[in-house]
């Protein structure tokens, strides 16, 4: 009798774990506790189902809080090279200290996601962020394409024109295609 109850508990617990595992990532959202986001210091949240760049850096979302702006969420893949962008807290570009850098092409972006150097044709792509008590919820079902740089080449990857809203639906639970959000 006790063995039967033990087996039932183990099978039930295993079933709960399977359900929890199957449901992981089912909703295209990411929840980050506000206490885990230090203002001015981006936090990387990997989304493993999106795959990785050639150097095996997993793609994901950079989450940051910016004074007087709020919380922002950026796609971690550079549009031109397809490489994972990295936060460089001490790197200085002009009057800006702390930049996102694409190690493959040299594109540079400030904390606000604006393209400030290199071959970047647009600002960083973003996701919608909703502030809730003690947490931010990032909806990663739709990617908002970054704004065009003033000197952007129209034959280069897409960008968001002035007064425009260019978006792409993000594929769910699969590696992103190499040309995702580039055309």
C-alpha positions as CSV (number, residue, x, y, z in Angstrom):
1,X,0.0,0.0,0.0
2,X,2.8,2.5,1.0
3,X,4.7,1.5,-2.1
4,X,1.6,2.2,-4.3
5,X,1.2,5.6,-2.7
6,X,4.9,6.4,-3.2
7,X,4.7,5.4,-6.9
8,X,1.6,7.6,-7.3
9,X,3.3,10.6,-5.7
10,X,6.5,10.1,-7.9
11,X,4.4,9.7,-11.1
12,X,2.3,12.8,-10.2
13,X,5.4,14.9,-9.5
14,X,7.0,13.7,-12.7
15,X,3.8,14.7,-14.6
16,X,3.8,18.1,-13.0
17,X,7.5,18.6,-14.1
18,X,6.7,17.6,-17.6
19,X,3.7,20.0,-17.8
20,X,5.9,22.8,-16.4
21,X,8.7,22.0,-18.9
22,X,6.3,21.8,-21.8
23,X,4.7,25.1,-20.9
24,X,8.1,26.9,-20.5
25,X,8.2,29.6,-23.2
26,X,4.6,28.9,-24.3
27,X,3.7,32.5,-23.8
28,X,5.9,35.0,-25.7
29,X,6.7,37.1,-22.7
30,X,9.5,37.5,-20.2
31,X,9.0,38.7,-16.6
32,X,11.9,40.4,-14.8
33,X,11.6,41.6,-11.2
34,X,12.3,45.4,-11.0
35,X,14.7,44.7,-8.1
36,X,16.9,42.8,-10.6
37,X,17.3,45.7,-13.0
38,X,19.8,48.2,-11.9
39,X,19.2,51.7,-13.5
40,X,21.7,52.3,-16.3
41,X,23.0,48.8,-16.2
42,X,21.6,46.5,-18.9
43,X,20.6,43.0,-17.9
44,X,20.8,40.2,-20.5
45,X,18.0,37.6,-20.6
46,X,18.7,34.7,-23.0
47,X,15.9,33.2,-25.1
48,X,17.5,29.9,-26.0
49,X,14.9,28.9,-28.5
50,X,16.1,31.8,-30.8
51,X,19.5,30.1,-31.3
52,X,22.9,31.7,-31.2
53,X,25.4,33.6,-33.4
54,X,28.4,32.0,-35.1
55,X,30.4,32.5,-31.9
56,X,27.7,30.6,-30.0
57,X,26.4,33.7,-28.0
58,X,22.7,32.9,-27.4
59,X,20.3,35.5,-28.6
60,X,17.9,37.2,-26.2
61,X,16.8,40.5,-24.8
62,X,18.7,43.3,-23.1
63,X,16.6,44.9,-20.4
64,X,17.5,48.3,-19.0
65,X,16.0,51.1,-17.0
66,X,16.8,54.6,-18.2
67,X,16.3,57.6,-15.9
68,X,13.3,59.7,-17.0
69,X,12.6,57.3,-19.8
70,X,11.6,54.0,-18.1
71,X,12.4,50.4,-18.9
72,X,13.5,49.4,-22.4
73,X,13.9,45.9,-24.0
74,X,16.3,45.5,-27.0
75,X,16.8,42.5,-29.3
76,X,20.3,41.3,-28.8
77,X,21.1,40.5,-32.5
78,X,22.7,43.2,-34.7
79,X,20.8,43.8,-37.9
80,X,23.8,44.1,-40.1
81,X,26.0,41.2,-39.0
82,X,23.6,38.9,-37.2
83,X,26.0,38.8,-34.2
84,X,25.0,39.1,-30.5
85,X,25.5,42.6,-29.3
86,X,27.4,43.1,-26.1
87,X,27.2,45.7,-23.3
88,X,30.5,47.5,-22.7
89,X,30.0,49.5,-19.5
90,X,33.4,51.3,-19.6
91,X,33.7,51.9,-23.3
92,X,33.6,55.5,-24.2
93,X,32.4,57.0,-27.6
94,X,32.6,60.7,-27.6
95,X,30.7,61.9,-24.5
96,X,28.9,58.6,-24.1
97,X,30.3,56.1,-21.6
98,X,28.7,52.6,-21.8
99,X,27.7,51.3,-25.2
100,X,26.3,48.2,-26.8
101,X,28.9,46.9,-29.3
102,X,28.6,44.5,-32.2
103,X,31.9,42.6,-32.0
104,X,31.5,41.5,-35.6
105,X,30.9,44.8,-37.5
106,X,31.8,47.4,-34.9
107,X,28.3,49.0,-34.8
108,X,27.8,51.0,-31.6
109,X,24.6,51.9,-29.8
110,X,24.0,54.1,-26.7
111,X,22.0,53.0,-23.6
112,X,18.8,54.4,-25.3
113,X,19.3,52.1,-28.2
114,X,20.4,54.8,-30.7
115,X,23.0,54.0,-33.3
116,X,26.0,56.1,-32.6
117,X,28.8,54.5,-34.7
118,X,29.9,51.9,-37.1
119,X,27.9,50.5,-40.0
120,X,24.5,50.2,-38.2
121,X,21.7,51.3,-40.5
122,X,19.2,51.7,-37.7
123,X,18.7,52.0,-33.9
124,X,18.3,48.8,-31.9
125,X,15.1,46.8,-32.4
126,X,12.8,46.8,-29.4
127,X,10.0,44.9,-27.7
128,X,7.0,46.2,-25.8
129,X,7.4,46.6,-22.1
130,X,4.6,46.7,-19.5
131,X,5.4,47.8,-15.9
132,X,3.4,45.9,-13.3
133,X,3.8,46.0,-9.5
134,X,7.4,44.9,-8.8
135,X,7.9,43.4,-12.3
136,X,8.3,44.3,-15.9
137,X,6.7,42.1,-18.6
138,X,8.3,42.1,-22.0
139,X,6.1,40.9,-24.9
140,X,8.5,39.3,-27.4
141,X,5.8,38.2,-29.9
142,X,6.4,41.4,-32.0
143,X,9.7,43.1,-32.8
144,X,9.7,46.8,-33.4
145,X,12.3,47.6,-36.1
146,X,14.7,50.4,-35.0
147,X,14.5,53.9,-36.5
148,X,16.6,54.6,-39.6
149,X,19.8,56.5,-39.2
150,X,19.9,59.7,-41.1
151,X,22.6,58.3,-43.5
152,X,20.9,54.9,-43.9
153,X,21.3,53.2,-47.3
154,X,17.8,52.3,-48.6
155,X,19.3,49.1,-50.1
156,X,20.5,47.9,-46.7
157,X,18.4,46.0,-44.2
158,X,15.0,47.5,-43.4
159,X,14.6,50.3,-40.9
160,X,11.7,52.2,-39.4
161,X,11.1,55.4,-41.4
162,X,10.2,58.7,-39.7
163,X,6.6,58.6,-38.4
164,X,6.5,54.9,-39.3
165,X,5.9,51.7,-37.4
166,X,7.7,48.7,-38.9
167,X,7.3,45.4,-37.0
168,X,7.9,41.7,-37.5
169,X,6.2,38.8,-35.8
170,X,8.7,36.8,-33.9
171,X,8.6,33.0,-34.7
172,X,7.7,31.0,-31.6
173,X,9.8,28.2,-30.0
174,X,12.2,27.9,-32.9
175,X,15.6,29.3,-34.0
176,X,15.3,32.6,-35.8
177,X,16.0,32.5,-39.5
178,X,19.3,34.2,-40.5
179,X,17.4,37.0,-42.3
180,X,14.9,37.6,-39.6
181,X,14.2,41.3,-39.3
182,X,16.7,42.1,-42.0
183,X,14.4,42.4,-44.9
